[in-house]
């Protein structure tokens, strides 16, 4: 049962954020918290805007030129493409090992796997998110992956396979690949956009496999999630939230989402011009590989269709009860406007005695949170302080 915010409870002290960062909070008796977060940056000086855009564009071009060749190992953190056996094929992953001083510490190694949405793993926002996670957690090896058939560093899928491939198959293949890659190491999963749904499905699979084939999965993190749950009416008789079982509603939601993205990216470009301009390297990669357009498009459409299927309410509830789950999402994100009511219902419904769901809704932001990679990772880490096993 939700309780009113306690005036004496200082969220900013718990999260160690700026005093005006957290503006509202709700705590729940058994299962977590939902807070509103005011982002630190509201605007960029108009005079400096073109200079930051130009600087970011130059960095993006420089990264595009370097990404095709080998890079000598100079100093930590060194990012490189590592190929993992996934579904019988060698597919690319972006890899950075933990800082050398932690590799021989004698503790159980920590690994974070980031599932990004429909973007490049070594370019653009995914590259920024990978680096932000690495710098925030030098004691952890970080691996960034994406759905098969999208990355310029790996093989595409045949047209029909990309169009019809299920996200359950992707989750199954990555579960096997991560188990082989991580062994008994402690594992955290972070998913952005579509990657959050794959992460949730992977966690669900991890709960059903034989203990010998189980990942040592410690927590989940969702950034701008796309984890709509169906069948909530069967469990919650008085549910008055969005009906994601309605196909027409989902189609209209998808249309609102794709209409939202250009405006949201434009807003983020005004707020974080250098980092957004750096993402030009992803566009350059796609422009340089016109022969892959049709197969990539088919895979993208197939992934969107998979995301529209979501997952069952009982499955999402089981995952959120089993694993500490942190969520950062933009208040203006059309997808989050639908999911927020579901996740806050989970806060009230779960029977776990631990605070397993921590929600941070960022004011005046939309779906493209990863364009502020450093701030988003900091907010996600801040939510960890609300859970006894993550603090």
C-alpha positions in Angstrom: 0.0 0.0 0.0 1.4 3.4 -0.9 1.9 6.0 1.8 2.2 9.7 1.5 5.8 11.2 1.2 7.3 11.9 4.5 8.3 15.6 4.7 11.3 14.8 6.9 12.7 12.2 4.5 15.4 13.7 2.3 15.6 11.8 -1.0 18.6 13.9 -2.1 20.5 12.9 1.0 19.8 9.2 0.3 20.8 9.5 -3.3 23.7 11.9 -2.7 22.4 14.1 -5.5 22.2 17.9 -5.8 19.7 19.4 -3.4 17.3 20.4 -6.1 17.6 17.2 -8.1 14.9 15.1 -6.4 11.6 17.1 -6.1 9.2 14.4 -5.0 9.1 10.9 -3.7 6.8 8.1 -2.7 8.0 5.2 -0.6 6.1 1.9 -0.3 5.9 -0.2 2.8 7.2 -3.4 1.2 8.5 -2.9 -2.3 10.4 0.1 -3.3 10.1 3.7 -4.3 9.0 6.0 -7.1 10.6 9.4 -7.3 10.6 12.4 -9.7 14.0 13.8 -10.7 14.7 17.2 -12.0 17.7 17.1 -14.5 20.7 19.2 -13.7 20.9 20.9 -17.1 18.0 23.1 -18.3 19.6 25.0 -21.2 22.8 25.8 -23.1 24.0 29.3 -23.7 22.9 30.2 -27.3 26.4 31.6 -28.1 28.1 28.4 -27.2 25.6 26.1 -29.0 27.2 26.1 -32.5 30.7 25.6 -31.0 29.6 22.6 -29.0 27.8 21.1 -32.0 30.9 21.6 -34.1 33.1 20.0 -31.5 30.8 17.0 -31.2 30.6 16.6 -34.9 34.4 16.6 -35.2 34.7 14.0 -32.5 32.0 11.9 -34.3 33.9 12.1 -37.6 37.2 11.2 -35.8 35.6 8.2 -34.2 34.1 7.0 -37.5 37.5 7.2 -39.1 39.2 5.3 -36.3 36.5 2.6 -35.9 37.4 0.8 -39.1 41.0 0.0 -38.0 42.8 -1.6 -35.1 43.4 0.5 -32.0 46.5 0.0 -29.9 46.0 -0.5 -26.2 47.2 2.6 -24.6 45.6 3.0 -21.2 42.5 2.1 -19.3 39.6 2.3 -20.2 40.3 0.6 -23.5 37.2 -0.2 -25.6 37.3 -2.9 -28.2 35.1 -5.1 -30.3 34.9 -8.7 -29.0 33.0 -11.4 -30.8 30.8 -13.7 -28.8 29.3 -16.9 -30.0 25.6 -16.2 -30.1 23.1 -18.6 -31.7 25.9 -20.5 -33.5 27.4 -17.3 -35.0 30.2 -15.0 -33.9 28.5 -11.6 -33.3 30.1 -8.4 -32.1 30.0 -7.0 -28.6 31.7 -3.8 -27.2 34.0 -4.8 -24.4 35.9 -2.9 -21.7 37.6 -4.9 -18.9 37.6 -3.7 -15.3 40.5 -1.5 -14.2 43.6 -3.7 -13.7 43.8 -3.0 -10.0 40.5 -4.8 -9.5 41.2 -7.8 -11.7 43.3 -9.6 -9.0 41.4 -8.3 -6.0 40.3 -11.9 -5.0 36.6 -10.9 -5.0 34.0 -12.4 -7.3 34.4 -10.5 -10.6 31.5 -8.2 -11.6 30.2 -7.9 -15.1 27.6 -5.6 -16.5 25.9 -6.4 -19.8 24.1 -3.5 -21.6 21.4 -4.4 -24.1 21.0 -1.3 -26.3 18.0 -0.5 -28.5 18.0 -0.1 -32.3 21.3 1.6 -32.6 25.0 0.9 -33.1 27.1 -0.7 -30.3 30.3 1.2 -31.1 28.9 4.5 -32.3 26.6 7.2 -31.1 24.6 7.0 -27.8 25.4 3.3 -27.1 29.1 4.1 -27.2 28.5 7.1 -24.8 26.4 4.9 -22.5 29.1 2.2 -22.5 31.8 4.6 -21.5 29.7 6.3 -18.8 29.0 2.9 -17.2 32.7 2.0 -17.4 33.9 5.2 -15.7 31.2 4.9 -13.0 32.2 1.3 -12.2 35.9 0.8 -12.7 35.7 -2.5 -10.7 33.3 -4.0 -13.3 33.8 -5.4 -16.8 31.3 -3.9 -19.2 29.9 -5.5 -22.3 27.5 -3.8 -24.7 25.4 -5.9 -27.1 22.4 -5.4 -29.4 19.8 -7.5 -31.2 21.4 -9.5 -34.1 21.4 -8.1 -37.5 21.7 -4.4 -36.7 25.3 -3.7 -35.9 27.7 -2.8 -38.7 30.4 -4.9 -37.1 28.5 -8.2 -37.5 26.5 -10.1 -40.1 23.0 -9.1 -41.0 20.1 -11.5 -40.9 18.3 -12.8 -44.0 15.4 -10.5 -44.8 12.6 -12.9 -43.8 14.5 -14.1 -40.7 15.0 -10.5 -39.5 11.4 -9.7 -40.0 10.0 -12.7 -38.1 12.7 -13.4 -35.4 11.2 -13.4 -31.9 12.7 -11.5 -29.0 12.3 -14.7 -26.9 14.9 -16.4 -29.3 17.2 -13.4 -28.9 16.9 -13.6 -25.1 17.5 -17.3 -25.1 20.6 -17.0 -27.3 22.1 -14.2 -25.2 21.4 -16.1 -22.0 23.5 -18.9 -23.3 26.2 -16.6 -24.6 26.4 -14.6 -21.3 26.6 -17.8 -19.3 29.5 -18.9 -21.4 31.1 -15.5 -21.1 30.6 -14.7 -17.4 30.6 -18.2 -15.8 30.0 -17.7 -12.1 30.8 -14.0 -12.0 28.2 -11.6 -10.6 26.1 -10.2 -13.4 24.0 -7.0 -13.8 21.8 -6.4 -16.8 21.0 -2.9 -18.1 18.6 -2.5 -21.0 17.8 0.7 -23.0 14.5 0.9 -24.9 14.0 -2.4 -26.7 17.0 -3.8 -24.8 15.0 -3.5 -21.6 12.4 -5.9 -22.9 15.2 -8.4 -24.0 16.7 -8.0 -20.5 13.4 -8.8 -18.8 12.8 -11.8 -21.0 16.4 -13.0 -20.3 15.8 -12.7 -16.6 12.6 -14.6 -16.9 14.4 -17.4 -18.7 17.1 -17.4 -16.0 14.4 -18.2 -13.4 13.2 -21.2 -15.4 16.5 -23.0 -16.3 18.3 -25.7 -14.3 20.5 -24.3 -11.5 23.6 -25.5 -13.4 22.6 -23.2 -16.3 21.6 -20.2 -14.2 23.4 -16.8 -14.4 24.5 -15.3 -11.1 22.1 -12.4 -11.9 22.2 -9.7 -9.3 20.0 -6.9 -10.6 18.2 -5.3 -13.6 18.4 -1.7 -14.8 15.9 -0.3 -17.4 16.6 3.0 -19.2 13.7 4.4 -21.2 12.0 0.9 -21.0 9.7 -0.7 -23.5 8.3 -3.4 -21.3 4.6 -3.2 -21.6 2.7 -6.0 -19.8 -0.4 -7.7 -21.1 -3.1 -9.5 -19.1 -3.1 -7.1 -16.1 -6.9 -7.1 -16.1 -6.8 -10.8 -15.1 -5.0 -10.0 -11.9 -6.2 -6.5 -11.1 -10.0 -6.3 -11.3 -10.2 -2.6 -10.8 -7.4 -1.7 -13.2 -8.1 1.7 -14.9 -4.7 2.2 -16.5 -3.8 1.9 -20.2 -5.0 -1.2 -22.0 -2.0 -2.7 -23.7 -4.0 -5.7 -24.8 -5.8 -3.5 -27.3 -4.0 -3.9 -30.6 -5.3 -0.5 -31.9 -4.0 1.2 -28.8 -0.6 -0.3 -29.3 -0.5 0.8 -33.0 -1.4 4.3 -32.0 1.2 4.3 -29.2 3.8 3.2 -31.7 2.9 6.1 -34.0 3.1 8.5 -31.1 6.5 7.2 -30.2 8.0 7.6 -33.6 6.5 11.1 -33.8 8.0 11.9 -30.4 11.6 10.9 -31.3 12.6 13.7 -33.7 11.3 16.3 -31.3 13.0 14.7 -28.4 16.3 14.4 -30.1 16.1 18.0 -31.2 15.5 19.0 -27.5 18.4 16.9 -26.4 20.6 18.5 -29.1 19.9 21.9 -27.6 20.7 20.6 -24.1 23.7 18.4 -24.9 24.9 19.6 -28.3 28.3 18.1 -28.2 27.2 14.6 -27.2 24.3 14.6 -29.7 26.6 15.7 -32.5 29.0 12.9 -31.6 26.3 10.5 -32.5 26.7 11.5 -36.2 29.2 8.7 -36.4 26.3 6.2 -36.3 24.7 7.9 -39.3 28.0 7.8 -41.1 28.3 4.0 -40.6 24.9 3.4 -42.0 25.5 5.7 -45.0 28.7 3.9 -45.8 26.9 0.5 -46.0 24.0 0.9 -48.4 23.9 -2.8 -49.3 22.7 -3.5 -45.8 19.7 -1.1 -45.8 17.0 -3.6 -46.7 18.1 -6.3 -44.3 18.6 -3.9 -41.4 15.2 -2.3 -42.1 13.6 -5.8 -42.0 15.3 -6.6 -38.7 14.3 -3.2 -37.2 10.6 -3.8 -38.2 10.8 -7.3 -36.8 12.1 -6.0 -33.5 9.4 -3.3 -33.3 6.8 -6.0 -33.9 8.3 -8.0 -31.1 8.3 -5.1 -28.8 4.6 -4.6 -29.5 4.0 -8.1 -28.1 5.4 -7.1 -24.8 5.3 -9.7 -22.0 2.7 -11.1 -19.7 1.8 -9.3 -16.5 2.5 -12.4 -14.4 5.9 -12.7 -16.0 6.9 -9.1 -15.4 5.7 -9.4 -11.8 7.8 -12.5 -11.3 10.9 -10.9 -12.7 10.5 -7.7 -10.6 9.9 -9.7 -7.5 13.0 -12.0 -8.0 15.5 -9.3 -9.1 16.1 -5.8 -7.8 15.0 -3.6 -10.7 16.0 0.0 -11.2 14.1 2.2 -13.8 15.0 5.6 -15.2 12.6 7.1 -17.7 11.6 10.5 -19.1 8.3 12.0 -18.0 7.4 12.9 -21.6 8.3 9.5 -23.1 5.0 8.1 -24.7 6.1 4.6 -23.8 6.8 5.5 -20.2 3.4 7.2 -19.8 1.9 3.8 -20.4 4.4 1.7 -18.4 4.6 3.9 -15.4 1.2 3.0 -14.1 2.0 -0.7 -14.5 5.4 -0.5 -12.7 3.8 1.5 -9.8 1.1 -1.1 -9.6 3.9 -3.7 -9.2 5.2 -1.6 -6.3 1.8 -2.2 -4.6 1.3 -5.8 -5.7 4.7 -7.6 -5.1 4.9 -9.8 -2.1 8.7 -9.4 -1.8 10.0 -8.3 1.6 12.8 -6.4 -0.1 12.5 -3.1 -1.9 12.8 -4.6 -5.4 11.5 -1.8 -7.6 13.2 1.6 -7.7 11.7 4.1 -10.2 13.1 7.5 -11.2 11.0 9.6 -13.6 13.0 12.5 -15.1 11.1 15.8 -15.5 11.1 17.5 -18.9 12.8 14.5 -20.6 11.6 12.0 -23.2 12.8 8.7 -24.5 16.3 9.7 -25.6 17.8 9.7 -22.1 21.0 7.9 -23.3 22.1 11.1 -25.1 22.8 12.3 -21.6 24.7 9.1 -20.8 26.7 10.3 -17.8 23.7 11.9 -16.1 21.5 8.9 -16.8 24.0 6.4 -15.4 24.4 8.6 -12.3 20.6 8.6 -11.8 20.4 4.8 -12.2 23.2 4.4 -9.7 21.4 6.8 -7.3 18.5 4.4 -7.3 20.8 1.6 -6.1 21.1 3.4 -2.7 17.4 2.6 -2.1 18.0 -1.1 -2.0 19.8 -3.0 0.8 21.5 -5.4 -1.6 22.6 -2.7 -4.0 23.6 0.2 -1.8 
